[in-house]
């Protein structure tokens, strides 16, 4: 009897934890630019802001471990092209350590989705949600970095 109750309880928990995402679960795009790190130097305060903006698009969307790695490498390369090897490496190490999808932060991998999405691949219907929310952001006219146009 106790085993049956435990089994039923476990089964119920499993059923509750299985969630299908809908468009309403995806938050609209936001960017904090370089997430607690400067967007540039004292002389050029927005030098690599556009690199962080592009990185935020990937992080908001989320996806697989491989997609995160590619986004982080792209960020590193972009910053290195503007500010040198070490500046890019500092940011790269920071995002690799601080961007895990399981951290309860506003800048985690897949931050547009509810917590604990992990590294699940974006499905076709989720891609539709992403595109709709992205269009909403573009149409809002919000500027993230002064020198770029969304």
PABA-461616 format. One line per 5 residues: their letters; for each residue x, y, z of C-alpha. Coordinates in pm, whole numbers, plus 32768, in hexadecimal, padded with zeros to 4 digits. Layout:
BEGIN
a	X/Y/Z ~ ...
***
This chain:
BEGIN
xxxxx	8000/8000/8000 ~ 8112/80F6/805F ~ 81D4/809C/7F24 ~ 809E/80D9/7E53 ~ 8064/822E/7EF5
xxxxx	81D0/828F/7EC6 ~ 81C4/821E/7D5C ~ 8084/82E4/7D1B ~ 8115/8416/7DC6 ~ 8252/8401/7CF8
xxxxx	8189/83D3/7BBA ~ 80B8/8506/7C12 ~ 81EF/85D8/7C4C ~ 827B/8567/7B00 ~ 813B/85C3/7A4A
xxxxx	8133/871C/7AEB ~ 829F/875E/7A95 ~ 826A/8716/7922 ~ 821E/8868/7889 ~ 81D8/88D5/7729
xxxxx	8242/8A38/76E0 ~ 8156/8B29/7637 ~ 8187/8C82/75A8 ~ 810F/8D17/76F0 ~ 8231/8C70/77A6
xxxxx	8338/8D1F/76D3 ~ 8384/8E79/7757 ~ 83BE/8F94/7663 ~ 8527/8FDB/7608 ~ 85F0/90A9/76FD
xxxxx	8762/90F2/770B ~ 883D/9161/7829 ~ 8957/917E/772E ~ 8A91/90F1/77D2 ~ 89EF/906B/7911
xxxxx	8AAB/910D/7A31 ~ 8BDD/9154/7957 ~ 8C35/9299/78A5 ~ 8BC3/92C3/773B ~ 8D0E/9366/76E5
xxxxx	8E35/942E/7763 ~ 8E3C/957F/7813 ~ 8E93/9624/76C7 ~ 8D97/955A/75FB ~ 8C81/94F5/76EC
xxxxx	8BB6/9433/75E7 ~ 8CD9/9395/752D ~ 8C58/922F/753F ~ 8AEC/9271/759A ~ 8A7B/91E6/744A
xxxxx	8B37/90A0/7493 ~ 8A78/9078/75DA ~ 892F/90D4/7534 ~ 8957/8FBE/7432 ~ 89BB/8ED0/754B
xxxxx	8883/8F2E/7610 ~ 87AA/8ED1/74E6 ~ 883B/8D72/74EB ~ 8822/8D58/7668 ~ 86B9/8DD1/766F
xxxxx	865D/8CCA/756B ~ 8720/8BAB/7608 ~ 874A/8A57/756A ~ 884F/8947/7572 ~ 899F/893B/7623
xxxxx	8A48/8955/74D0 ~ 8981/8A8F/7478 ~ 89E8/8B2F/75C1 ~ 8B55/8ADB/7584 ~ 8B42/8B75/7427
xxxxx	8A9D/8CB0/74B2 ~ 8BAC/8CD2/75BD ~ 8CC5/8CA1/74C0 ~ 8C23/8DA1/73D8 ~ 8C15/8E9A/74FB
xxxxx	8D83/8E5A/7552 ~ 8DF0/8E85/73E7 ~ 8D24/8FC4/73BD ~ 8DB8/9064/74F5 ~ 8F17/8FF2/749D
xxxxx	8EF2/909B/734A ~ 8E9E/91E5/73F5 ~ 8F65/91DD/7539 ~ 906D/90CD/7524 ~ 90A7/8F67/758B
xxxxx	909A/8F89/7707 ~ 8F5D/905A/7711 ~ 8EAC/8F51/7641 ~ 8F34/8E38/771A ~ 8EBD/8EDE/785D
xxxxx	8D5D/8EFE/77D4 ~ 8D64/8D9C/7744 ~ 8DC7/8D02/7892 ~ 8CBA/8DCF/7940 ~ 8BA3/8D60/7858
xxxxx	8C11/8BF5/785A ~ 8C09/8BEE/79D6 ~ 8AE3/8CD7/7A13 ~ 89F9/8C81/78F7 ~ 898A/8B23/7959
xxxxx	8816/8AF3/7918 ~ 87E1/8A79/7A7C ~ 8858/8BB5/7B2B ~ 8732/8C86/7BA9 ~ 87AA/8DC1/7AF8
xxxxx	871D/8EB0/79F7 ~ 8843/8E67/790E ~ 8845/8CEA/790F ~ 8837/8C21/77CC ~ 86CF/8C21/7753
xxxxx	8667/8D3F/7839 ~ 8536/8D8B/7763 ~ 849B/8C40/77CE ~ 8430/8BC9/7927 ~ 8549/8B4E/7A07
xxxxx	85EA/89FA/79DC ~ 85AE/89D1/7868 ~ 8713/8956/7855 ~ 87AE/8910/7703 ~ 867A/8890/7651
xxxxx	8677/88C6/74DB ~ 8585/89D0/745E ~ 845C/8927/73B8 ~ 83AF/89AE/7281 ~ 8283/8A3A/733E
xxxxx	836E/8ADC/743D ~ 8431/8B7B/731F ~ 82E8/8C16/72AF ~ 82BC/8CAB/740E ~ 841F/8D2F/7403
xxxxx	83E9/8DD6/72B2 ~ 82A3/8E75/7326 ~ 8342/8F02/7463 ~ 8471/8F78/739B ~ 8390/9031/72A5
xxxxx	82E0/90D3/73CD ~ 842F/914B/744F ~ 84A1/91D1/72FE ~ 8355/9284/72CB ~ 836F/9322/7425
xxxxx	8493/93F8/73AF ~ 8559/93B3/74ED ~ 86CB/9405/74C5 ~ 87C4/9337/758B ~ 8911/93C0/7513
xxxxx	892B/9529/749A ~ 89E7/94DF/7358 ~ 891B/93BE/72CC ~ 87C0/939E/723D ~ 86F6/926A/7298
***
